[in-house]
Amino acid sequence: MTELSPRVTVRRHPERGIYDRAAIDAILDEALICHVGFASDGQPFVIPTIHARVSDTLYLHGSPASRMLRQLSEGVDVCVTATILDGVVLARSVYKSSLNYRSAVVLGRARKVEDPDEKRLALEAVVEHVAAGRSMEARAPNDEELKATLVLALQIDEASAKMRTGPPKDFEHDLDLPVWAGVIPLQLSAEPPQTAERVPQGVAVPGYARDYERPSSFLPWQDRLE
């Protein structure tokens, strides 16, 4: 279990809070992107980006010209949020309508990755996070490309997750209203791969692209209700 910090304690609907590290890690691993929140010169920003987790470390990467990465490399406070949307919850009243979701929040301060070996490991993890198996085929970054990429590492020391599952929770006095109520399940699904131009003849679509899917974080805690 991750350290329970007051900063990551779920206050709104505390019954939805999850502090189990396995649950937090699973959500981070399944979510394709995250949103990074930070402040620069008093102005708050929230930027979507790709992430990857390796054990207790969350990696972010991009261009050294990125304001977000340059700011984070200076050791400012950062909030990383990953969210998976599982369904639209339509109650008989607007007030009780909601969403089913799984989210994870990580707080801390990132460090700039200087060690070339760790940098390569982090970039390989990012590739694998997006498409498991891809790093075995795609060309790895050369030294020049490695220098042109900024990688940051954020320890997963302060983190929590939050989840809502299940049907709408209508007020008792609304149950007899002639209004449909229920859940519209949602999931991320892949369309057939589209091969790029000039791929040599005879190079087949790899299985990880043909059968693309995200790892599932819907584990035993999926039965948690509002």
C-alpha positions, 0 to 999 in steps of 0.5 A: 500500500502506498503511503497515505498522505493527507494530500491524496486522501479522497474527501469527496465520496471517501468510500470510493477512495482506493489506496492499494498500490496494486490498484493504483499501478493497474490504473496507471498501466491501463490508461493510455495518457495522463494529464500533468498539472503544474504552475508556472509563474503563478499560471496553472497548466494541465497538459496531456501526455504519455507516461509509463510506469516502471516499478515505483517510478512514473516516467514522462518524456518529450522535447527539451523545449517543452515548457512543461518538462523544463518547469518540472525538471526544476523540481516544482510540485506536480500532479499527474492524473490518469483516468479511464472512463467505463460508462455513462450513468443515467439516473432518473434525475439529472442530479443523480446522473454520473459516470463510472470511472477509475482514476489515479493521482500521483503527487510529488516532484520530478527529477531529470533523468541524466543516466543514459541507461535509465533514459533508454529504459524509460523510453523503452517503457513508454513504447511498451506502455503504448504498444506492448511488444513494439520495442522488440521491432522498432529502432531504438533511439540513437545517441543524438535522439537520446540527447534530444529527448528530455526524460523526467522521473516521478517517484510514486510515493504519494498516490491514491485512486478513486473509482465509481462503478454500478448503476445509478443511485436514484432518490427513492421518490424518483424511482417511479418516474417514467424515465429510463435509467441505467448505464451505457458501458464505454470502452477503448477499442481499436479499429483495424490497423492502417499500414503506412506508405512504403512499408516493404512488401511482405511485412505483415501487421504485427499481432500487437497491432492487429489485436491491439488492446489495453491491459485491464485494471478492472480487478476485484475492487470493480464491485465497489459501488457509490 
